[in-house]
Amino acid sequence: MSDPTRRPPLLPLDEALAALLARATPRLPAESVSTFDADGRVLAQDVVSALTVPPRDNSSMDGYAVRAADCVAPGAVLTVAQRIPAGVVGTPLAAGTAVRIFTGAQIPEGADAVVMQEDTAALEGEGLGAVRIDTVPTAGQWIRRAGEDVAAGDLVLASGARLTPAALGLAASVGFDRLQVARRPRVALLSTGDELVMPGEVAPEAMKPGSIYNSNRFFMRALLHRLGCEVSDLGIVPDNRHATVEALRDAAANNDLIITTGGVSVGEEDHIKAAVQTLGELQLWSLSMKPGKPFAYGNIGGTHITGLPGNPVSSFLTFLLLVRPFLLTLQGASRVAAEPIAMRADFDWPRADRRREFLRARRNAQGGLDLFANQSSGVLTSAVWGDGVIDTPAGQAFRRGDMVQFIPFASLLT
């Protein structure tokens, strides 16, 4: 017979993430937006080019288009037969002549090289004069070949790509003024806890014993805005079941996801579990993760809900490692997981934990990593001082000089 008082084993983070992402259905619907306004959005339809870029061979320099065979030694003098700025199509190049050409201009038939202006000297003469070529060009130099960027029919951007400024420029270069992207996630944010107060409402010297400022609300809103979410901030919900039920019912009416911070532990004042179970279903997960053990996932009438721990660093990291990929998956993103890089630890870490641990660290001038002295889940200073976390497997210690897996915050905060 099983022991009902026995706690279930801690859930590995990778298993929790896989289980969470499997629940990220249905995907958010697509909408058409101006390419100007699509930065950070997730592409919902492939971008396939109908044209070749560049469409013709063109010059990558201001200078002179020549036949390399006419310039076999430095100092060759050629008559300038024509002038071709960008947007003008010239006539074929005759032997023994050169073309004054500008960046982006189409290479005329017969020319096989461009000599940059700095390697030439303009000479006076009839018509456009002449030019002295002071270097020996090689065939193909300073010429951008037709189709070297994009060929007609190429898949330029794949559905599921998270659009960047460069991607927007690429889409525009093949003629897309609008793009199909996933609708922005609508996220309701609420905090629980009678101990929470808002900065500006109570002066530091007037804080009651046991009260704390609600820091989670500030960084959580910022994280959601960086992900392009439409945020409904429901503020601080009192620690009672009725208020929690009403807040969750309202939030579920118009949002894709509800995020709560605090109230997902097992204390008598933690009302999230009972409130969600009144309205829908909830699963409590004890993660094999430090910081960030308590986590909850549920559903209220088709609206997802995630319950994050109340300690600020725990809440911060569980959002980045679980909620962020969940929101990206809802949008159909193809790349959602954190991508660590191998770096050298410039400190000893002899005390291995039974949970997978995320140590706040930052890169130093010597190309290694330094550790923040206090790794407590309540010390938000560590997430400001650090520029990432070291992903340390459960039960693993390491020494100074060992290679470790580092996840930069920069890869998680966009």
C-alpha positions in Angstrom: 0.0 0.0 0.0 1.3 3.4 -0.9 1.9 6.0 1.7 -0.5 9.0 1.2 1.8 11.3 3.2 4.8 10.5 1.0 5.7 13.4 -1.3 6.1 12.7 -5.0 9.6 12.8 -6.5 10.9 16.1 -7.7 10.2 16.6 -11.4 13.3 17.2 -13.6 13.2 20.6 -15.3 13.4 19.1 -18.8 10.4 16.9 -18.2 8.4 19.8 -16.8 9.2 21.9 -19.8 8.3 19.1 -22.2 5.0 18.6 -20.3 4.3 22.3 -20.3 5.0 22.8 -24.0 2.8 19.8 -24.9 -0.1 21.8 -23.3 0.6 24.9 -25.4 -2.4 24.4 -27.6 -4.2 25.6 -29.6 -1.7 27.8 -31.2 -2.6 31.5 -31.5 -4.3 32.6 -34.7 -2.4 34.4 -37.4 -2.9 38.0 -38.4 -1.5 40.3 -41.1 0.7 43.2 -40.0 2.9 45.8 -41.7 6.5 44.6 -42.1 7.4 47.9 -40.3 5.5 46.6 -37.2 6.6 43.0 -37.2 9.8 43.1 -35.1 9.8 40.4 -32.5 6.7 38.7 -33.8 6.6 35.0 -34.7 6.1 34.4 -38.5 3.0 32.3 -39.2 3.6 31.8 -43.0 6.8 31.1 -45.0 8.3 34.0 -46.9 9.2 32.8 -50.4 11.0 35.1 -52.8 9.4 35.8 -56.2 12.6 37.5 -57.5 16.4 37.2 -57.5 18.4 39.5 -55.3 20.4 41.2 -56.6 18.6 40.9 -60.0 21.8 41.6 -62.0 25.5 41.7 -61.3 26.3 45.1 -59.7 29.2 47.0 -58.3 30.0 46.9 -54.6 32.2 50.0 -54.8 32.4 53.4 -56.4 35.1 53.2 -59.0 35.5 52.0 -62.6 34.2 48.9 -64.4 36.9 47.4 -66.7 38.0 44.4 -68.6 40.7 42.7 -66.5 42.5 41.8 -69.8 42.9 45.6 -70.5 44.8 46.1 -67.2 47.6 43.6 -67.1 50.1 46.0 -65.5 49.8 49.0 -63.1 49.3 52.3 -64.8 47.0 51.2 -67.7 45.2 54.2 -69.2 41.6 53.7 -70.4 39.1 56.0 -72.0 36.0 56.6 -69.9 33.2 55.7 -72.3 30.2 56.1 -70.0 29.0 56.9 -66.5 26.6 54.5 -64.8 25.0 55.5 -61.5 22.7 53.1 -59.6 19.4 52.7 -61.4 20.8 53.3 -64.9 21.5 50.5 -67.4 24.6 51.1 -69.4 25.7 49.9 -72.9 28.2 47.1 -73.5 31.8 47.9 -72.6 34.2 48.2 -75.6 37.7 46.9 -75.3 40.2 49.5 -74.1 37.6 51.6 -72.3 36.3 51.9 -68.7 33.0 52.9 -67.2 32.7 55.3 -64.3 30.4 53.2 -62.0 28.8 53.7 -58.6 27.9 51.4 -55.7 24.8 49.3 -56.6 24.9 50.1 -60.3 24.5 47.3 -62.8 27.7 45.9 -64.4 27.7 46.5 -68.1 28.1 43.6 -70.5 31.8 43.0 -71.3 33.1 44.3 -67.9 34.4 41.6 -65.5 36.0 43.7 -62.7 35.6 46.9 -60.7 38.6 48.9 -59.6 37.8 51.0 -56.5 38.1 54.8 -56.9 41.1 54.9 -54.5 43.2 52.8 -56.8 42.7 55.0 -59.8 43.5 58.6 -61.0 41.1 60.5 -63.2 42.7 62.2 -66.3 41.4 65.1 -68.3 40.5 64.6 -71.9 37.7 64.7 -74.4 34.2 63.7 -73.3 34.4 62.0 -69.9 38.2 61.9 -70.0 40.3 58.9 -69.1 41.4 57.0 -66.1 44.7 55.5 -65.0 44.3 52.1 -63.3 47.1 51.9 -60.6 46.5 48.3 -59.6 46.1 45.0 -61.5 42.5 43.9 -61.1 41.4 40.3 -61.0 38.3 39.1 -62.7 35.2 39.3 -60.5 36.6 41.7 -57.9 34.1 44.1 -56.3 31.2 42.6 -58.2 28.1 41.4 -56.4 26.8 38.5 -58.4 23.1 38.2 -59.4 21.3 36.0 -56.9 24.2 35.8 -54.4 21.7 36.9 -51.7 18.4 35.3 -52.8 17.3 33.3 -55.8 13.8 33.3 -57.1 11.8 30.6 -55.4 14.1 30.5 -52.3 12.6 30.1 -48.8 13.7 33.4 -47.3 12.1 33.1 -43.9 10.5 30.0 -42.5 7.2 29.9 -40.5 8.1 29.9 -36.8 11.0 32.3 -37.1 11.0 35.1 -34.5 11.4 38.2 -36.6 14.4 40.5 -36.1 15.3 43.8 -37.7 17.5 42.1 -40.2 14.7 39.6 -41.1 12.3 42.5 -41.7 14.8 44.1 -44.1 15.2 40.7 -45.8 11.5 40.3 -46.2 11.2 43.9 -47.6 14.1 43.2 -50.1 11.9 40.5 -51.7 8.8 42.7 -51.8 6.9 41.8 -48.7 5.2 44.9 -47.2 3.0 42.8 -44.9 3.7 39.5 -43.1 1.5 36.9 -41.5 2.4 36.6 -37.8 0.9 35.0 -34.7 -1.4 37.2 -32.7 0.2 38.7 -29.6 -0.4 36.6 -26.5 -2.9 38.2 -24.1 -1.6 37.7 -20.6 -3.1 38.5 -17.2 -0.7 39.1 -14.4 -1.7 39.0 -10.7 0.2 38.8 -7.5 -1.0 37.3 -4.2 0.0 38.1 -0.7 -1.3 40.5 2.0 2.3 41.3 2.8 2.8 43.0 -0.6 2.6 46.8 -1.0 3.4 49.0 -4.0 6.2 51.4 -4.2 4.9 54.9 -4.0 1.9 53.9 -1.9 3.8 53.4 1.3 7.0 55.2 2.2 9.9 53.0 3.3 9.8 54.5 6.8 6.1 53.7 7.1 6.3 50.1 6.1 4.6 47.7 8.6 6.6 44.8 10.0 6.4 41.9 7.6 5.5 44.1 4.6 7.5 44.0 1.4 7.4 45.9 -1.9 6.0 44.0 -4.8 9.1 43.7 -7.0 7.8 40.7 -9.0 5.1 42.8 -10.6 7.6 45.1 -12.1 10.0 42.7 -13.6 7.2 40.4 -14.7 5.5 43.1 -16.7 8.8 44.1 -18.3 9.5 40.5 -19.3 6.0 40.1 -20.8 6.3 43.4 -22.7 9.7 42.3 -24.1 8.0 39.2 -25.5 5.4 41.4 -27.2 2.5 40.3 -25.0 -0.6 42.4 -24.3 -0.6 42.6 -20.5 -3.6 43.0 -18.2 -2.1 43.8 -14.8 -4.7 42.8 -12.2 -2.6 44.0 -9.3 -2.3 42.4 -5.9 -5.1 40.0 -4.9 -5.8 39.6 -1.1 -5.0 36.4 0.6 -8.5 34.9 0.6 -10.2 32.4 -1.5 -13.2 34.4 -2.7 -11.1 37.3 -3.9 -8.7 34.9 -5.7 -11.6 33.0 -7.4 -13.1 36.3 -8.6 -9.8 37.6 -9.9 -9.1 34.4 -11.8 -12.6 34.2 -13.3 -12.3 37.7 -14.6 -8.8 37.0 -16.0 -9.9 33.9 -17.8 -12.5 35.7 -19.7 -10.3 37.6 -22.1 -6.7 36.2 -21.9 -4.7 33.3 -23.3 -2.6 32.9 -20.1 -2.8 33.9 -16.5 0.4 34.3 -14.5 0.4 34.3 -10.8 3.3 34.9 -8.5 3.1 33.5 -5.0 0.4 31.3 -3.5 1.4 28.0 -5.2 3.1 26.5 -2.1 1.3 24.4 0.5 0.7 27.0 3.2 -2.7 27.8 4.6 -2.7 31.2 3.0 -1.8 29.9 -0.4 -5.2 30.1 -2.2 -4.3 29.7 -5.9 -4.7 25.9 -5.9 -8.2 25.9 -4.4 -9.3 28.8 -6.5 -8.2 27.3 -9.8 -9.7 23.9 -8.9 -13.0 25.7 -8.2 -13.0 27.1 -11.8 -10.9 24.5 -13.7 -8.0 22.2 -13.2 -4.6 22.6 -11.7 -1.4 20.5 -11.4 1.2 21.4 -8.8 4.8 20.4 -9.7 7.7 20.3 -7.4 10.6 21.0 -9.7 14.1 19.6 -9.3 15.4 23.1 -9.8 17.1 25.6 -7.6 15.9 28.3 -7.2 12.3 27.7 -8.3 10.9 24.5 -6.8 7.2 25.2 -6.6 5.4 25.6 -10.0 1.8 25.2 -11.1 0.0 24.7 -14.4 -3.7 24.7 -15.0 -6.5 25.6 -17.3 -9.7 27.7 -16.7 -12.2 27.4 -19.5 -9.5 27.2 -22.2 -7.2 29.8 -20.6 -3.9 28.6 -19.4 -2.6 29.5 -16.0 0.9 29.2 -14.6 1.7 29.7 -10.9 5.2 30.9 -10.1 6.9 31.0 -6.7 6.9 34.2 -4.7 10.6 34.6 -4.1 11.8 37.1 -6.7 14.8 35.1 -8.2 12.7 31.9 -8.3 9.9 33.8 -10.1 12.4 35.4 -12.5 14.1 32.2 -13.5 11.0 30.0 -13.7 9.5 32.6 -16.0 12.6 32.6 -18.3 13.1 28.8 -18.3 9.4 27.7 -18.4 6.9 30.5 -19.1 8.9 32.2 -21.9 9.2 29.0 -24.0 5.6 28.3 -23.3 4.5 31.7 -24.7 6.8 31.3 -27.7 5.3 27.9 -28.4 1.8 29.3 -28.2 2.9 31.6 -31.1 4.3 28.7 -33.1 8.0 29.7 -32.6 10.5 27.1 -33.8 13.2 27.9 -31.3 12.1 28.3 -27.7 14.6 26.7 -25.4 17.6 28.3 -23.7 20.9 27.8 -25.6 23.9 27.6 -23.2 27.5 28.2 -24.2 30.6 26.6 -22.8 32.6 28.9 -20.6 35.4 28.6 -18.0 34.5 28.9 -14.3 36.9 31.1 -12.4 35.8 29.9 -9.0 35.3 26.6 -7.1 31.8 25.2 -6.6 32.3 22.3 -4.1 28.8 22.0 -2.7 26.7 20.0 -5.2 22.9 20.2 -4.7 20.5 17.4 -5.3 18.5 19.7 -7.6 19.6 21.2 -10.9 21.0 24.6 -9.9 21.1 27.9 -11.8 24.0 30.0 -10.4 24.0 33.7 -11.1 27.3 34.7 -12.6 28.9 37.2 -15.0 31.6 37.2 -17.5 35.0 38.8 -16.6 37.7 40.4 -18.6 39.7 37.2 -18.6 37.1 35.3 -20.6 35.8 33.4 -17.6 32.9 33.5 -15.2 32.7 35.1 -11.7 30.1 34.0 -9.2 27.8 36.3 -7.2 28.5 35.7 -3.5 24.9 35.2 -2.3 22.8 32.7 -4.3 19.7 32.9 -2.2 16.4 32.9 -4.1 15.4 36.2 -2.4 18.4 38.2 -3.5 17.3 39.9 -6.6 20.6 41.8 -6.6 22.2 38.6 -8.0 20.1 38.9 -11.2 21.2 42.5 -11.7 24.9 42.0 -11.0 25.0 38.8 -13.1 24.6 38.7 -16.9 23.5 35.1 -16.9 23.2 31.8 -15.1 25.4 28.7 -14.9 23.3 25.6 -15.6 24.6 23.1 -13.1 23.4 19.5 -13.2 22.0 17.9 -10.0 24.8 16.5 -7.9 27.6 18.1 -9.8 30.4 20.2 -8.2 33.2 21.8 -10.2 36.5 23.4 -9.7 38.1 26.6 -10.9 39.1 26.2 -14.6 36.4 23.6 -15.4 34.1 24.3 -18.4 30.5 24.9 -17.4 27.3 25.7 -19.3 26.4 29.4 -19.2 23.1 30.8 -20.3 23.3 34.6 -21.0 20.4 36.7 -19.9 20.6 38.5 -23.2 19.4 35.3 -25.0 16.4 35.1 -22.6 15.3 38.7 -22.3 14.0 39.1 -25.9 
